[in-house]
């Protein structure tokens, strides 16, 4: 960690994704595996 991000957006996105993967692989029990990104929001009553 502690590396500078590229000024190129696509390269910076890859750098961030790789850093996240490294952290998850180091401690997978700490990652929020129940992430509900694709669930529809609850409807208000």
Buried (B, 14 or more C-beta within 10 A) or exposed (E): EEEEEEEEEEEEEEBEEEBEEEEBEEEEEEEEEEEEEEEEEEEEE
